[in-house]
């Protein structure tokens, strides 16, 4: 699995990207957390959405990095049906079924979650949608698609990794918003066909976009490229919430080589984008 110049790439969908997204491409893909974004904020309650065939590293890398800073986010692993959820280790490229992660929380209608024992429902401040082999089936899961749309509308932060943006895009939550996805999927045109109203950015490690909603509320969308890019995007979120010093410290402790410039995307050229 998995700026302006990137939007003009050699790809059958490049013209669409140029027409719809090139104006925002350089601003969004190269965004940096400003001083006003680095003040201390309350921890996010983040629903990590699991489904059969999610890509293991899509969840594990951001989960490790975000889990290292509980002052930034508290992670709740949730699924339509709680319990062990089998992951994928690059099955689409000849890999194997991966280990299962336990979803301790249940997705509920209206964009809420509750613990598996049926505790008090609550709406998470943030949602995290991974990609993986299972995306190809989940795009037809009306319950999950509806849940994502409703949860994204209420959330302060929406994070996707790899083809998680393809899945979220089907819900309409990314309509009119610059976003990126797995490079092989973009090369094959799957996200573009499934969600044509998204401003797909073909060359970006990750893309950040703040959407202003009614009442002055905003939702921060962070969509990353394939698999390992989710770690870089998670560190970008940490930088926004806690500052660059904290994000760099987390990366260093994890021995993670963080690509801090979201516009640097070596894999786009590899895939002919």
C-alpha atoms as one frame of an Amber mdcrd trajectory, in Angstrom:
protein
   0.000   0.000   0.000   0.204   2.575   0.497   2.816  22.070  -5.514   1.661
  23.364  -8.178   4.218  21.208  -9.935   2.724  18.101  -8.332  -0.738  19.049
  -9.504   0.502  19.243 -13.081   1.917  15.739 -12.950   1.955  13.180 -15.714
  -1.286  11.400 -14.881  -4.667  11.008 -16.600  -6.269  12.712 -13.629  -3.779
  15.588 -13.479  -6.019  17.913 -15.469  -8.804  17.464 -12.947  -6.381  18.138
 -10.118  -5.071  21.230 -11.899  -8.529  22.651 -12.467  -9.853  21.924  -8.998
  -6.943  21.977  -6.635  -3.822  23.702  -7.891  -4.697  27.068  -6.353  -4.635
  25.535  -2.886  -2.020  22.878  -3.542   1.131  24.748  -2.542  -0.487  26.350
   0.475  -2.003  23.180   1.870   0.677  20.606   1.116   3.468  22.771   2.481
   1.632  24.082   5.527   3.405  24.525   8.838   2.020  24.785  12.338   1.955
  28.446  13.351   2.534  29.822  16.846  -1.199  30.055  17.516  -1.456  26.301
  16.877   1.226  25.393  19.412  -0.468  26.578  22.582  -1.384  23.866  25.082
  -4.774  22.341  24.355  -6.846  19.668  26.031  -6.197  16.113  24.815  -8.264
  14.984  21.868 -10.532  11.990  22.285  -9.687  10.175  19.045 -11.669   7.271
  17.615  -9.343   4.950  15.691 -11.666   3.210  13.238 -10.858  -0.454  12.657
 -12.364  -2.736  10.016 -11.346  -6.166   8.701  -8.291  -5.802   6.492  -7.055
  -2.435   7.779  -3.349  -1.988   7.024  -1.344  -2.759  10.156   1.289  -0.021
   9.794  -1.387   2.550   8.913  -2.630   2.177  12.482   0.491   1.059  14.331
   2.783   3.961  13.393   0.415   6.851  14.216  -0.900   4.861  17.176   2.615
   4.542  18.611   3.522   8.190  18.051   0.230   9.684  19.226   0.092   7.221
  22.105   3.439   8.568  23.310   1.862  11.960  24.045  -1.362  11.427  26.035
  -1.556  15.176  26.567  -2.227  15.437  22.819  -4.632  12.556  22.218  -6.361
   9.677  23.954  -6.968   6.863  21.484 -10.119   4.739  21.473  -9.962   1.770
  19.098 -13.464   1.345  17.715 -15.285  -0.806  15.184 -18.789  -1.550  14.008
 -18.445  -4.889  15.799 -16.016  -4.685  18.766 -13.492  -7.420  19.434 -10.410
  -8.684  17.571 -10.146  -7.151  14.087  -7.720  -8.793  11.650  -5.215  -6.502
   9.952  -3.475  -6.758   6.592   0.249  -6.746   5.887   0.381  -5.602   2.256
  -1.962  -8.387   1.159  -2.713  -6.574  -2.087   0.998  -6.813  -2.935   1.349
 -10.479  -2.043   1.612 -10.108   1.733  -0.267 -11.887   4.479  -3.082 -11.412
   6.953  -1.662  -9.526   9.915  -2.286  -9.714  13.653  -5.604  -8.638  15.082
  -6.094  -5.510  17.143  -8.884  -5.426  19.709 -11.576  -2.824  19.171 -12.661
  -1.911  22.697 -15.346   0.518  21.533 -18.375   0.327  19.276 -19.326   2.751
  16.503 -22.860   4.055  17.029 -25.276   5.818  14.737 -24.866   9.581  14.673
 -21.070   9.575  14.828 -20.792   8.493  18.467 -18.904   5.653  20.128 -19.256
   3.762  23.400 -17.236   1.087  25.138 -18.036  -2.464  24.126 -19.875  -3.097
  27.392 -22.447  -0.488  26.426 -21.242   2.494  28.425 -22.302   6.092  27.964
 -22.026   7.108  24.286 -19.896  10.107  23.395 -18.808  11.921  20.266 -15.034
  11.867  19.741 -13.129  15.113  19.183 -11.129  13.426  16.426 -11.391  10.458
  14.089  -8.606   8.442  12.487  -9.359   6.403   9.345  -6.657   3.972   8.127
  -6.482   2.325   4.742  -5.815  -1.239   3.720  -7.156  -4.107   1.685 -10.457
  -3.873   3.535 -11.217  -0.421   2.110 -12.418  -2.006  -1.117 -15.265  -3.690
   0.735 -15.964  -0.995   3.312 -16.756   1.631   0.667 -20.062  -0.254   0.291
 -20.694  -0.449   4.051 -23.503   2.086   4.425 -23.305   2.076   8.220 -19.592
   2.895   8.283 -19.825   5.475   5.496 -22.681   7.250   7.292 -20.805   7.097
  10.603 -17.698   8.681   9.104 -19.661  11.504   7.492 -21.479  12.353  10.726
 -18.406  11.992  12.935 -16.238  14.098  10.607 -18.820  16.885  10.634 -18.632
  17.108  14.433 -14.896  16.475  14.850 -12.152  18.998  15.537  -9.573  16.812
  13.779  -9.870  14.208  11.016  -6.787  12.102  10.235  -6.573   9.602   7.387
  -3.710   7.371   6.324  -3.188   5.849   2.904  -6.475   4.760   1.279  -8.354
   5.867   4.388  -8.964   9.091   2.452 -10.535   7.060  -0.366 -12.889   5.484
   2.191 -13.680   8.809   3.859 -14.059  10.471   0.468 -16.947   8.152  -0.397
 -18.870   9.647   2.542 -18.669  13.147   1.040 -16.790  14.469   4.074 -13.838
  15.491   1.882 -15.837  17.181  -0.890 -14.138  20.418  -1.944 -11.155  19.729
   0.308  -7.520  19.161  -0.777  -6.451  15.643   0.162  -3.960  12.962  -0.789
  -3.893   9.182  -0.662  -1.855   6.090  -1.451   0.196   6.745  -4.569  -0.541
   3.439  -6.272  -4.264   3.981  -5.697  -4.032   7.496  -7.128  -2.097   6.235
 -10.136  -4.884   3.733 -10.798  -7.525   6.399 -10.268  -9.518   4.581  -7.588
  -9.959   7.478  -5.121 -10.684   9.918  -7.961 -13.421   7.711  -9.381 -14.986
   6.962  -6.000 -14.867  10.559  -4.723 -14.604  12.935  -7.716 -15.427  16.059
  -5.689 -12.297  15.790  -3.550  -9.392  18.024  -4.625  -6.924  15.174  -4.927
  -3.277  16.199  -4.546  -1.058  13.785  -6.446   2.265  14.907  -4.986   2.272
  15.402  -1.224   3.519  13.387   1.722   0.502  14.652   3.605  -1.995  17.503
   3.216  -3.448  19.745   5.933  -6.602  21.779   5.475  -8.697  23.707   8.000
 -12.374  23.840   7.118 -14.388  26.650   8.674 -17.858  25.616   9.713 -20.872
  27.558  10.922 -20.519  29.226  14.290 -16.801  29.818  13.838 -15.891  26.187
  14.479 -13.134  24.562  12.397 -12.216  21.015  11.469  -8.587  20.214  10.702
  -8.238  17.563   7.999  -4.885  15.787   7.713  -4.679  13.212   4.934  -1.489
  11.272   4.343   0.026   9.310   1.512   0.685   5.571   1.744   1.325   3.497
   4.845   4.454   4.929   6.538   3.407   8.495   5.667   0.873   8.186   8.466
   3.695   8.497  10.971   4.807  11.786   9.434   1.215  13.058   9.449   0.753
  12.050  13.084   3.879  14.002  14.015   2.493  17.001  12.127  -0.634  16.770
  14.271   1.486  16.590  17.417   3.375  19.688  16.242   0.110  21.560  15.760
  -1.219  20.593  19.175   1.953  20.680  21.281   4.659  22.390  19.216   7.560
  21.332  17.003   9.890  20.672  19.935   7.535  18.050  21.342   6.968  16.469
  17.920  10.702  16.254  17.236  11.315  14.741  20.658   8.658  12.076  20.036
  10.186  11.297  16.632  13.693  11.086  18.089  12.676   8.745  20.893  10.975
   6.484  18.363  14.049   6.724  16.062  11.660   7.944  13.371  13.183   9.874
  10.460  10.451  12.485  10.180  10.080  14.201   6.816   8.962  17.569   8.181
   8.232  19.085   4.768   4.895  17.700   3.599   5.592  18.733  -0.008   8.554
  16.338  -0.290   7.048  13.187  -1.770   9.643  10.931  -3.442   7.075   8.228
  -4.141   4.946  10.407  -6.422   7.649  10.332  -9.095   8.176   6.601  -8.598
   4.524   6.059  -9.458   4.568   8.452 -12.397   2.404  11.100 -10.772
